[in-house]
Amino acid sequence: MAETGMPPSKWLRHARVLRAMSPQSVTSVAFDMAYEATSAFSYMFRQTLGVSPREVLRNR
């Protein structure tokens, strides 16, 4: 927490969202990050950024 200024769970969430910004498909990123379902990953992403991963990819 001293290095990042946030608890490990929040840091991990931010790391996952940044990883999702890659040009890979949402499904590929979700499974790479050990989510059992794409919907669970999309939910976390939407809770963090307020938009879905597809919306981010569409707006690129």
N, CA, C and O atoms as CSV, one atom per row, in Angstrom:
chain,resi,resn,atom,element,x,y,z
A,1,MET,N,N,0.816,-1.176,0.000
A,1,MET,CA,C,0.000,0.000,0.000
A,1,MET,C,C,0.876,1.262,0.000
A,1,MET,O,O,0.483,2.298,-0.537
A,2,ALA,N,N,2.035,1.164,0.593
A,2,ALA,CA,C,2.929,2.320,0.640
A,2,ALA,C,C,3.407,2.714,-0.758
A,2,ALA,O,O,3.622,3.897,-1.024
A,3,GLU,N,N,3.574,1.751,-1.641
A,3,GLU,CA,C,4.080,2.037,-2.996
A,3,GLU,C,C,3.000,2.515,-3.961
A,3,GLU,O,O,3.263,3.356,-4.821
A,4,THR,N,N,1.805,1.990,-3.827
A,4,THR,CA,C,0.752,2.309,-4.792
A,4,THR,C,C,-0.290,3.281,-4.260
A,4,THR,O,O,-0.996,3.924,-5.037
A,5,GLY,N,N,-0.389,3.390,-2.948
A,5,GLY,CA,C,-1.387,4.266,-2.358
A,5,GLY,C,C,-2.787,3.668,-2.352
A,5,GLY,O,O,-3.763,4.372,-2.092
A,6,MET,N,N,-2.891,2.380,-2.635
A,6,MET,CA,C,-4.190,1.713,-2.632
A,6,MET,C,C,-4.019,0.288,-2.125
A,6,MET,O,O,-2.932,-0.281,-2.213
A,7,PRO,N,N,-5.091,-0.283,-1.597
A,7,PRO,CA,C,-5.012,-1.671,-1.129
A,7,PRO,C,C,-4.761,-2.627,-2.297
A,7,PRO,O,O,-5.065,-2.299,-3.443
A,8,PRO,N,N,-4.205,-3.811,-2.007
A,8,PRO,CA,C,-3.896,-4.768,-3.076
A,8,PRO,C,C,-5.080,-5.111,-3.970
A,8,PRO,O,O,-4.911,-5.254,-5.181
A,9,SER,N,N,-6.268,-5.246,-3.404
A,9,SER,CA,C,-7.433,-5.594,-4.228
A,9,SER,C,C,-7.751,-4.503,-5.241
A,9,SER,O,O,-8.105,-4.801,-6.381
A,10,LYS,N,N,-7.630,-3.255,-4.839
A,10,LYS,CA,C,-7.894,-2.151,-5.763
A,10,LYS,C,C,-6.793,-2.063,-6.820
A,10,LYS,O,O,-7.076,-1.802,-7.989
A,11,TRP,N,N,-5.553,-2.279,-6.418
A,11,TRP,CA,C,-4.446,-2.265,-7.369
A,11,TRP,C,C,-4.632,-3.360,-8.411
A,11,TRP,O,O,-4.420,-3.138,-9.603
A,12,LEU,N,N,-5.030,-4.543,-7.954
A,12,LEU,CA,C,-5.245,-5.655,-8.876
A,12,LEU,C,C,-6.358,-5.338,-9.862
A,12,LEU,O,O,-6.251,-5.656,-11.046
A,13,ARG,N,N,-7.420,-4.716,-9.380
A,13,ARG,CA,C,-8.522,-4.337,-10.262
A,13,ARG,C,C,-8.042,-3.367,-11.337
A,13,ARG,O,O,-8.401,-3.509,-12.506
A,14,HIS,N,N,-7.241,-2.391,-10.953
A,14,HIS,CA,C,-6.717,-1.426,-11.921
A,14,HIS,C,C,-5.785,-2.107,-12.919
A,14,HIS,O,O,-5.805,-1.789,-14.108
A,15,ALA,N,N,-4.978,-3.032,-12.443
A,15,ALA,CA,C,-4.083,-3.771,-13.340
A,15,ALA,C,C,-4.891,-4.568,-14.357
A,15,ALA,O,O,-4.523,-4.630,-15.530
A,16,ARG,N,N,-5.974,-5.167,-13.923
A,16,ARG,CA,C,-6.823,-5.939,-14.835
A,16,ARG,C,C,-7.481,-5.049,-15.879
A,16,ARG,O,O,-7.576,-5.422,-17.049
A,17,VAL,N,N,-7.929,-3.891,-15.463
A,17,VAL,CA,C,-8.563,-2.967,-16.405
A,17,VAL,C,C,-7.538,-2.491,-17.430
A,17,VAL,O,O,-7.844,-2.424,-18.620
A,18,LEU,N,N,-6.343,-2.163,-16.993
A,18,LEU,CA,C,-5.300,-1.745,-17.934
A,18,LEU,C,C,-4.964,-2.856,-18.909
A,18,LEU,O,O,-4.738,-2.595,-20.091
A,19,ARG,N,N,-4.926,-4.082,-18.435
A,19,ARG,CA,C,-4.645,-5.229,-19.298
A,19,ARG,C,C,-5.749,-5.396,-20.336
A,19,ARG,O,O,-5.495,-5.813,-21.466
A,20,ALA,N,N,-6.960,-5.071,-19.945
A,20,ALA,CA,C,-8.095,-5.210,-20.856
A,20,ALA,C,C,-8.053,-4.198,-21.983
A,20,ALA,O,O,-8.781,-4.345,-22.964
A,21,MET,N,N,-7.239,-3.198,-21.871
A,21,MET,CA,C,-7.132,-2.186,-22.917
A,21,MET,C,C,-6.323,-2.678,-24.113
A,21,MET,O,O,-6.164,-1.953,-25.094
A,22,SER,N,N,-5.813,-3.904,-24.036
A,22,SER,CA,C,-5.056,-4.465,-25.148
A,22,SER,C,C,-5.992,-4.760,-26.316
A,22,SER,O,O,-7.208,-4.819,-26.135
A,23,PRO,N,N,-5.438,-4.946,-27.508
A,23,PRO,CA,C,-6.287,-5.198,-28.681
A,23,PRO,C,C,-6.879,-6.607,-28.728
A,23,PRO,O,O,-7.524,-6.959,-29.715
A,24,GLN,N,N,-6.681,-7.410,-27.702
A,24,GLN,CA,C,-7.252,-8.757,-27.668
A,24,GLN,C,C,-8.753,-8.699,-27.440
A,24,GLN,O,O,-9.290,-7.665,-27.042
A,25,SER,N,N,-9.418,-9.802,-27.692
A,25,SER,CA,C,-10.854,-9.873,-27.450
A,25,SER,C,C,-11.127,-9.880,-25.951
A,25,SER,O,O,-10.269,-10.262,-25.156
A,26,VAL,N,N,-12.312,-9.461,-25.580
A,26,VAL,CA,C,-12.711,-9.438,-24.174
A,26,VAL,C,C,-12.663,-10.847,-23.600
A,26,VAL,O,O,-12.211,-11.039,-22.471
A,27,THR,N,N,-13.117,-11.816,-24.350
A,27,THR,CA,C,-13.102,-13.201,-23.892
A,27,THR,C,C,-11.680,-13.671,-23.612
A,27,THR,O,O,-11.426,-14.300,-22.585
A,28,SER,N,N,-10.769,-13.375,-24.502
A,28,SER,CA,C,-9.380,-13.778,-24.333
A,28,SER,C,C,-8.770,-13.153,-23.080
A,28,SER,O,O,-8.101,-13.837,-22.305
A,29,VAL,N,N,-8.996,-11.882,-22.885
A,29,VAL,CA,C,-8.462,-11.194,-21.702
A,29,VAL,C,C,-9.088,-11.759,-20.436
A,29,VAL,O,O,-8.381,-11.991,-19.455
A,30,ALA,N,N,-10.387,-11.984,-20.435
A,30,ALA,CA,C,-11.073,-12.511,-19.252
A,30,ALA,C,C,-10.499,-13.861,-18.846
A,30,ALA,O,O,-10.224,-14.089,-17.668
A,31,PHE,N,N,-10.318,-14.753,-19.807
A,31,PHE,CA,C,-9.789,-16.069,-19.474
A,31,PHE,C,C,-8.312,-16.007,-19.115
A,31,PHE,O,O,-7.860,-16.772,-18.262
A,32,ASP,N,N,-7.548,-15.120,-19.741
A,32,ASP,CA,C,-6.142,-14.935,-19.371
A,32,ASP,C,C,-6.002,-14.474,-17.921
A,32,ASP,O,O,-5.010,-14.782,-17.259
A,33,MET,N,N,-6.988,-13.744,-17.439
A,33,MET,CA,C,-6.965,-13.213,-16.075
A,33,MET,C,C,-7.670,-14.132,-15.094
A,33,MET,O,O,-7.953,-13.739,-13.963
A,34,ALA,N,N,-7.952,-15.341,-15.517
A,34,ALA,CA,C,-8.519,-16.398,-14.670
A,34,ALA,C,C,-9.968,-16.154,-14.261
A,34,ALA,O,O,-10.423,-16.695,-13.252
A,35,TYR,N,N,-10.690,-15.354,-15.024
A,35,TYR,CA,C,-12.127,-15.235,-14.792
A,35,TYR,C,C,-12.790,-16.454,-15.413
A,35,TYR,O,O,-12.425,-16.871,-16.512
A,36,GLU,N,N,-13.758,-17.021,-14.718
A,36,GLU,CA,C,-14.436,-18.202,-15.239
A,36,GLU,C,C,-15.469,-17.854,-16.302
A,36,GLU,O,O,-15.861,-18.700,-17.106
A,37,ALA,N,N,-15.903,-16.596,-16.294
A,37,ALA,CA,C,-16.912,-16.164,-17.264
A,37,ALA,C,C,-16.599,-14.752,-17.740
A,37,ALA,O,O,-16.162,-13.904,-16.962
A,38,THR,N,N,-16.824,-14.517,-19.005
A,38,THR,CA,C,-16.611,-13.190,-19.577
A,38,THR,C,C,-17.511,-12.161,-18.896
A,38,THR,O,O,-17.118,-11.009,-18.708
A,39,SER,N,N,-18.707,-12.582,-18.532
A,39,SER,CA,C,-19.642,-11.653,-17.889
A,39,SER,C,C,-19.113,-11.147,-16.546
A,39,SER,O,O,-19.339,-9.990,-16.192
A,40,ALA,N,N,-18.421,-11.991,-15.805
A,40,ALA,CA,C,-17.848,-11.563,-14.518
A,40,ALA,C,C,-16.765,-10.515,-14.742
A,40,ALA,O,O,-16.677,-9.532,-14.006
A,41,PHE,N,N,-15.945,-10.731,-15.758
A,41,PHE,CA,C,-14.907,-9.755,-16.082
A,41,PHE,C,C,-15.541,-8.445,-16.546
A,41,PHE,O,O,-15.128,-7.366,-16.120
A,42,SER,N,N,-16.527,-8.541,-17.405
A,42,SER,CA,C,-17.196,-7.338,-17.912
A,42,SER,C,C,-17.849,-6.556,-16.781
A,42,SER,O,O,-17.834,-5.326,-16.785
A,43,TYR,N,N,-18.420,-7.266,-15.814
A,43,TYR,CA,C,-19.036,-6.610,-14.663
A,43,TYR,C,C,-17.988,-5.827,-13.870
A,43,TYR,O,O,-18.214,-4.668,-13.522
A,44,MET,N,N,-16.842,-6.453,-13.582
A,44,MET,CA,C,-15.772,-5.784,-12.859
A,44,MET,C,C,-15.280,-4.564,-13.634
A,44,MET,O,O,-15.045,-3.508,-13.048
A,45,PHE,N,N,-15.127,-4.707,-14.930
A,45,PHE,CA,C,-14.654,-3.628,-15.784
A,45,PHE,C,C,-15.631,-2.449,-15.739
A,45,PHE,O,O,-15.226,-1.297,-15.585
A,46,ARG,N,N,-16.919,-2.761,-15.875
A,46,ARG,CA,C,-17.948,-1.714,-15.857
A,46,ARG,C,C,-18.011,-1.030,-14.493
A,46,ARG,O,O,-18.203,0.184,-14.421
A,47,GLN,N,N,-17.854,-1.792,-13.415
A,47,GLN,CA,C,-17.859,-1.207,-12.076
A,47,GLN,C,C,-16.669,-0.270,-11.876
A,47,GLN,O,O,-16.774,0.721,-11.153
A,48,THR,N,N,-15.555,-0.573,-12.503
A,48,THR,CA,C,-14.344,0.226,-12.346
A,48,THR,C,C,-14.360,1.479,-13.210
A,48,THR,O,O,-14.027,2.563,-12.732
A,49,LEU,N,N,-14.746,1.344,-14.481
A,49,LEU,CA,C,-14.680,2.470,-15.421
A,49,LEU,C,C,-16.026,3.105,-15.766
A,49,LEU,O,O,-16.071,4.219,-16.287
A,50,GLY,N,N,-17.106,2.411,-15.483
A,50,GLY,CA,C,-18.419,2.954,-15.799
A,50,GLY,C,C,-18.882,2.670,-17.214
A,50,GLY,O,O,-19.964,3.105,-17.608
A,51,VAL,N,N,-18.086,1.952,-17.983
A,51,VAL,CA,C,-18.445,1.545,-19.343
A,51,VAL,C,C,-18.008,0.099,-19.549
A,51,VAL,O,O,-17.143,-0.403,-18.831
A,52,SER,N,N,-18.601,-0.557,-20.520
A,52,SER,CA,C,-18.240,-1.952,-20.786
A,52,SER,C,C,-16.959,-2.019,-21.615
A,52,SER,O,O,-16.585,-1.045,-22.268
A,53,PRO,N,N,-16.290,-3.169,-21.587
A,53,PRO,CA,C,-15.091,-3.326,-22.418
A,53,PRO,C,C,-15.388,-3.132,-23.906
A,53,PRO,O,O,-14.568,-2.570,-24.632
A,54,ARG,N,N,-16.541,-3.587,-24.358
A,54,ARG,CA,C,-16.907,-3.424,-25.768
A,54,ARG,C,C,-17.034,-1.954,-26.154
A,54,ARG,O,O,-16.649,-1.558,-27.254
A,55,GLU,N,N,-17.575,-1.150,-25.245
A,55,GLU,CA,C,-17.699,0.278,-25.518
A,55,GLU,C,C,-16.320,0.921,-25.666
A,55,GLU,O,O,-16.117,1.787,-26.517
A,56,VAL,N,N,-15.403,0.501,-24.851
A,56,VAL,CA,C,-14.035,1.041,-24.922
A,56,VAL,C,C,-13.412,0.648,-26.254
A,56,VAL,O,O,-12.810,1.485,-26.927
A,57,LEU,N,N,-13.551,-0.617,-26.641
A,57,LEU,CA,C,-12.984,-1.076,-27.909
A,57,LEU,C,C,-13.653,-0.371,-29.087
A,57,LEU,O,O,-12.979,-0.019,-30.056
A,58,ARG,N,N,-14.945,-0.163,-29.020
A,58,ARG,CA,C,-15.685,0.486,-30.096
A,58,ARG,C,C,-15.242,1.932,-30.289
A,58,ARG,O,O,-15.218,2.432,-31.413
A,59,ASN,N,N,-14.894,2.597,-29.206
A,59,ASN,CA,C,-14.524,4.007,-29.261
A,59,ASN,C,C,-13.051,4.245,-29.583
A,59,ASN,O,O,-12.614,5.394,-29.646
A,60,ARG,N,N,-12.300,3.201,-29.782
A,60,ARG,CA,C,-10.872,3.374,-30.103
A,60,ARG,C,C,-10.683,3.853,-31.487
A,60,ARG,O,O,-9.548,4.051,-31.922
